[in-house]
Amino acid sequence: MVKAIRFHQIGGPEVLRYEELELAAPGPGEVQVRQHAVGLNYIDTYHRTGLYPVPLPSGIGQEGAGVVEALGEGVSGFQVGDRVAYAGGPLGAYAELRNMPTDHLLKLPDQIDFETGAAMMLAGLTAQYLLRQTYRVQPGDTVLIHAAAGGVGLIACQWAKALGASVIGTVGSEAKAELARAHGCDHPILYTREKFAERVRELTNGKGVPVVYDSIGRDTFMDSLACLRPRGLMVSYGNASGPVPPFEIGLLAKMGSLFLTRPSLFTYAAHREDLLVMGDELFDVVVSGKVKIEVRQRYALADAAQAHRDLETRKTTGSTILLP
């Protein structure tokens, strides 16, 4: 029997159940992974609440790291004993042992431990596509990163700084401001005290920024648009405060012929060859020390509900993992 977190109905953290399951042998194209650590991400709450509907009952979680224990039929490129990590694929990362399609797996470099691997994959691959693909950050750019002390935020701030950008970030407390500053954020803005759109304009001498990376959604969307220079790009990649309501697209013209995109990691990494390139670039910046991954919260797998509560009430910073 394998212990795992599942949910049978949508709702708050209380719907998460710690259960025992029978796990079949890995199927064709799958390997069985003994998980050493599991990543906690905001998207997990979207599945739990029904914002992103999934068939019920369901496992939960999309990120983990561990060791391959068994191979399914037709598997090539992996062998028993390989250290692996992943972000994406079927839900069910909150488990001691699971079967995973090899299309979603990456081999974890020896220099990266399992806890770091589990903490970095989804946020790190997200930062990769945001900074290197959706808008390719160049030396001299000034960028705005919301939730700068969060999982994606701390990675993105460091990576953008390493690319030669000036980084503005929004945070909710002095402690988070210090944390963001220590990770490459040049100008933390406390959104509880300042109007961030006005402050961004001050910091850019009225010009605005070429790109805003916004994972907050409803509460920041319109002010984020106001931060952009003409023909700037609004990257809305999350909904921490709720989904963005419908709006008149003519506003994009009135505010400077702005661009808007709503990307997802799972589109950018849909093809194996793209995932491999993204993973290599992420591993390179981590192994080189340009981006440091800090696991700032650890919970037992059985305490996943409490981890969700802390995440949703913004008590967490940086990366959080669950330990089976």
C-alpha positions as semicolon CSV with decimal commas, in nm:
position;residue;x (nm);y (nm);z (nm)
1;M;0,000;0,000;0,000
2;V;0,112;0,355;-0,077
3;K;0,020;0,665;0,119
4;A;-0,100;0,965;-0,080
5;I;-0,310;1,280;-0,057
6;R;-0,635;1,276;-0,253
7;F;-0,956;1,478;-0,265
8;H;-1,308;1,354;-0,337
9;Q;-1,483;1,692;-0,359
10;I;-1,376;2,048;-0,429
11;G;-1,339;2,294;-0,145
12;G;-1,099;2,426;0,114
13;P;-0,787;2,255;0,249
14;E;-1,006;2,033;0,466
15;V;-1,108;1,825;0,161
16;L;-0,755;1,685;0,131
17;R;-0,737;1,328;0,263
18;Y;-0,431;1,123;0,359
19;E;-0,515;0,778;0,220
20;E;-0,363;0,437;0,147
21;L;-0,379;0,321;-0,215
22;E;-0,287;0,019;-0,420
23;L;-0,031;0,114;-0,684
24;A;-0,012;-0,092;-1,001
25;A;0,310;-0,166;-1,184
26;P;0,417;0,110;-1,423
27;G;0,247;0,095;-1,760
28;P;0,400;0,130;-2,107
29;G;0,616;0,442;-2,125
30;E;0,606;0,489;-1,748
31;V;0,851;0,452;-1,463
32;Q;0,778;0,410;-1,093
33;V;0,935;0,683;-0,882
34;R;1,005;0,662;-0,508
35;Q;0,957;1,023;-0,411
36;H;1,200;1,188;-0,171
37;A;1,032;1,529;-0,182
38;V;0,724;1,689;-0,338
39;G;0,675;2,052;-0,440
40;L;0,387;2,270;-0,320
41;N;0,254;2,518;-0,576
42;Y;-0,034;2,762;-0,605
43;I;-0,176;2,570;-0,899
44;D;-0,245;2,286;-0,654
45;T;-0,503;2,506;-0,483
46;Y;-0,670;2,576;-0,819
47;H;-0,725;2,204;-0,868
48;R;-0,850;2,160;-0,511
49;T;-1,099;2,448;-0,531
50;G;-1,227;2,362;-0,878
51;L;-1,092;2,676;-1,045
52;Y;-0,914;2,430;-1,275
53;P;-1,165;2,141;-1,280
54;V;-1,040;1,781;-1,269
55;P;-1,231;1,449;-1,256
56;L;-1,296;1,339;-0,896
57;P;-1,173;1,168;-0,690
58;S;-0,825;1,285;-0,776
59;G;-0,467;1,294;-0,664
60;I;-0,302;1,633;-0,638
61;G;0,034;1,791;-0,707
62;Q;0,250;1,823;-1,017
63;E;0,609;1,841;-0,893
64;G;0,848;1,603;-0,724
65;A;1,191;1,442;-0,714
66;G;1,306;1,092;-0,635
67;V;1,456;0,769;-0,764
68;V;1,334;0,536;-1,039
69;E;1,242;0,195;-0,886
70;A;1,077;0,016;-1,180
71;L;1,039;0,049;-1,557
72;G;0,731;-0,002;-1,768
73;E;0,728;-0,163;-2,111
74;G;0,910;0,022;-2,386
75;V;1,090;0,269;-2,159
76;S;1,422;0,393;-2,294
77;G;1,656;0,660;-2,166
78;F;1,592;0,578;-1,799
79;Q;1,700;0,296;-1,574
80;V;1,639;0,180;-1,219
81;G;1,837;0,399;-0,979
82;D;1,819;0,718;-1,187
83;R;1,767;1,039;-0,991
84;V;1,478;1,227;-1,153
85;A;1,259;1,534;-1,109
86;Y;0,951;1,663;-1,286
87;A;0,687;1,933;-1,311
88;G;0,365;1,853;-1,491
89;G;0,210;1,532;-1,608
90;P;-0,083;1,357;-1,437
91;L;-0,189;1,489;-1,099
92;G;-0,069;1,283;-0,806
93;A;0,268;1,414;-0,685
94;Y;0,150;1,417;-0,322
95;A;0,244;1,051;-0,273
96;E;0,520;0,827;-0,145
97;L;0,545;0,632;-0,469
98;R;0,392;0,698;-0,808
99;N;0,400;0,607;-1,175
100;M;0,509;0,878;-1,415
101;P;0,520;0,903;-1,795
102;T;0,882;0,949;-1,897
103;D;0,787;1,237;-2,128
104;H;0,765;1,461;-1,820
105;L;1,078;1,340;-1,639
106;L;1,420;1,503;-1,633
107;K;1,734;1,349;-1,491
108;L;1,839;1,544;-1,184
109;P;2,206;1,652;-1,185
110;D;2,414;1,503;-0,905
111;Q;2,491;1,855;-0,776
112;I;2,121;1,915;-0,697
113;D;1,967;1,734;-0,398
114;F;1,614;1,594;-0,396
115;E;1,462;1,868;-0,180
116;T;1,604;2,137;-0,407
117;G;1,491;1,942;-0,713
118;A;1,135;1,913;-0,585
119;A;1,128;2,280;-0,488
120;M;1,261;2,420;-0,815
121;M;1,104;2,240;-1,107
122;L;0,766;2,406;-1,157
123;A;0,872;2,752;-1,040
124;G;1,208;2,728;-1,216
125;L;1,070;2,609;-1,548
126;T;0,805;2,880;-1,521
127;A;1,075;3,142;-1,467
128;Q;1,262;3,001;-1,766
129;Y;0,977;3,041;-2,011
130;L;0,877;3,381;-1,868
131;L;1,224;3,535;-1,885
132;R;1,371;3,351;-2,184
133;Q;1,072;3,292;-2,410
134;T;0,752;3,489;-2,337
135;Y;0,957;3,809;-2,308
136;R;1,329;3,757;-2,358
137;V;1,487;3,979;-2,095
138;Q;1,785;4,179;-2,219
139;P;2,063;4,362;-2,034
140;G;1,939;4,708;-1,939
141;D;1,571;4,613;-1,924
142;T;1,365;4,711;-1,622
143;V;1,103;4,448;-1,537
144;L;0,820;4,427;-1,284
145;I;0,772;4,095;-1,102
146;H;0,471;4,055;-0,875
147;A;0,492;3,832;-0,566
148;A;0,867;3,883;-0,571
149;A;0,915;3,683;-0,249
150;G;0,716;3,383;-0,375
151;G;0,839;3,062;-0,533
152;V;0,856;3,190;-0,890
153;G;0,937;3,541;-0,772
154;L;1,261;3,462;-0,590
155;I;1,389;3,258;-0,883
156;A;1,279;3,513;-1,143
157;C;1,435;3,805;-0,953
158;Q;1,773;3,630;-0,936
159;W;1,760;3,513;-1,296
160;A;1,652;3,853;-1,432
161;K;1,931;4,020;-1,234
162;A;2,183;3,769;-1,374
163;L;2,061;3,862;-1,723
164;G;2,147;4,228;-1,657
165;A;1,799;4,362;-1,582
166;S;1,689;4,607;-1,317
167;V;1,419;4,436;-1,111
168;I;1,114;4,594;-0,950
169;G;0,905;4,361;-0,735
170;T;0,587;4,382;-0,529
171;V;0,571;4,228;-0,181
172;G;0,333;4,231;0,114
173;S;0,561;4,299;0,412
174;E;0,896;4,441;0,518
175;A;1,027;4,090;0,578
176;K;0,931;3,987;0,226
177;A;1,088;4,306;0,091
178;E;1,420;4,215;0,255
179;L;1,396;3,862;0,122
180;A;1,328;3,982;-0,231
181;R;1,610;4,235;-0,209
182;A;1,851;3,959;-0,101
183;H;1,752;3,766;-0,413
184;G;1,813;4,032;-0,677
185;C;1,512;4,263;-0,648
186;D;1,649;4,617;-0,679
187;H;1,328;4,796;-0,585
188;P;1,081;4,607;-0,362
189;I;0,743;4,783;-0,340
190;L;0,514;4,718;-0,044
191;Y;0,176;4,711;-0,214
192;T;0,011;4,754;0,128
193;R;0,168;5,100;0,163
194;E;0,227;5,229;-0,188
195;K;0,038;5,234;-0,515
196;F;0,272;5,018;-0,715
197;A;0,177;5,164;-1,055
198;E;0,271;5,515;-0,937
199;R;0,596;5,389;-0,786
200;V;0,690;5,204;-1,106
201;R;0,640;5,522;-1,304
202;E;0,863;5,710;-1,058
203;L;1,135;5,448;-1,082
204;T;1,129;5,455;-1,463
205;N;1,111;5,836;-1,496
206;G;0,759;5,809;-1,626
207;K;0,843;5,569;-1,908
208;G;0,701;5,245;-1,770
209;V;0,844;4,896;-1,807
210;P;0,856;4,674;-2,116
211;V;0,709;4,374;-1,933
212;V;0,506;4,290;-1,622
213;Y;0,503;3,936;-1,486
214;D;0,176;3,910;-1,293
215;S;0,076;3,597;-1,098
216;I;-0,176;3,778;-0,877
217;G;-0,464;3,823;-1,122
218;R;-0,776;4,017;-1,035
219;D;-0,633;4,256;-0,773
220;T;-0,336;4,377;-0,977
221;F;-0,436;4,339;-1,341
222;M;-0,545;4,692;-1,432
223;D;-0,267;4,861;-1,236
224;S;-0,018;4,625;-1,399
225;L;-0,132;4,749;-1,740
226;A;-0,073;5,102;-1,616
227;C;0,292;5,016;-1,547
228;L;0,370;4,932;-1,908
229;R;0,542;5,152;-2,161
230;P;0,382;5,180;-2,507
231;R;0,377;4,842;-2,680
232;G;0,472;4,675;-2,351
233;L;0,379;4,317;-2,269
234;M;0,146;4,213;-1,987
235;V;0,220;3,852;-1,886
236;S;-0,069;3,727;-1,673
237;Y;0,039;3,381;-1,561
238;G;-0,153;3,324;-1,236
239;N;-0,466;3,403;-1,033
240;A;-0,363;3,417;-0,667
241;S;-0,627;3,683;-0,593
242;G;-0,886;3,534;-0,831
243;P;-0,933;3,525;-1,208
244;V;-0,919;3,846;-1,409
245;P;-1,274;3,956;-1,501
246;P;-1,368;4,028;-1,862
247;F;-1,260;4,369;-1,988
248;E;-1,288;4,575;-2,304
249;I;-0,986;4,493;-2,520
250;G;-0,995;4,844;-2,663
251;L;-0,825;4,947;-2,338
252;L;-0,507;4,790;-2,468
253;A;-0,506;5,040;-2,755
254;K;-0,589;5,336;-2,531
255;M;-0,311;5,249;-2,286
256;G;-0,039;5,234;-2,551
257;S;-0,105;4,951;-2,797
258;L;-0,023;4,699;-2,527
259;F;0,023;4,326;-2,568
260;L;-0,138;4,072;-2,337
261;T;-0,067;3,701;-2,298
262;R;-0,193;3,430;-2,062
263;P;0,075;3,159;-2,089
264;S;0,115;2,827;-1,911
265;L;0,415;2,609;-1,847
266;F;0,237;2,306;-1,987
267;T;0,210;2,466;-2,331
268;Y;0,573;2,577;-2,337
269;A;0,692;2,233;-2,220
270;A;0,443;2,025;-2,422
271;H;0,711;1,884;-2,654
272;R;0,987;1,671;-2,508
273;E;1,260;1,851;-2,698
274;D;1,147;2,189;-2,560
275;L;1,131;2,054;-2,204
276;L;1,487;1,922;-2,233
277;V;1,618;2,262;-2,344
278;M;1,427;2,439;-2,066
279;G;1,550;2,191;-1,806
280;D;1,911;2,221;-1,917
281;E;1,899;2,600;-1,892
282;L;1,738;2,585;-1,547
283;F;1,987;2,331;-1,416
284;D;2,275;2,540;-1,553
285;V;2,178;2,858;-1,369
286;V;2,122;2,666;-1,045
287;V;2,443;2,461;-1,059
288;S;2,641;2,775;-1,152
289;G;2,506;2,954;-0,844
290;K;2,346;3,236;-1,043
291;V;2,009;3,124;-0,906
292;K;1,989;2,983;-0,554
293;I;1,690;2,769;-0,456
294;E;1,595;2,801;-0,091
295;V;1,349;2,560;0,064
296;R;1,190;2,789;0,321
297;Q;0,908;2,564;0,446
298;R;0,889;2,187;0,497
299;Y;0,577;1,989;0,588
300;A;0,512;1,621;0,633
301;L;0,305;1,483;0,344
302;A;0,026;1,409;0,593
303;D;0,011;1,782;0,675
304;A;-0,065;1,892;0,319
305;A;-0,389;2,063;0,427
306;Q;-0,199;2,291;0,665
307;A;0,054;2,365;0,394
308;H;-0,233;2,477;0,168
309;R;-0,373;2,699;0,443
310;D;-0,039;2,868;0,494
311;L;0,013;2,913;0,121
312;E;-0,329;3,069;0,065
313;T;-0,294;3,308;0,360
314;R;0,045;3,423;0,229
315;K;0,237;3,290;0,528
316;T;0,491;3,116;0,306
317;T;0,783;3,264;0,114
318;G;0,994;3,112;-0,159
319;S;0,975;2,737;-0,207
320;T;0,779;2,487;0,002
321;I;0,806;2,109;-0,003
322;L;0,618;1,812;0,137
323;L;0,817;1,518;0,271
324;P;0,666;1,170;0,222
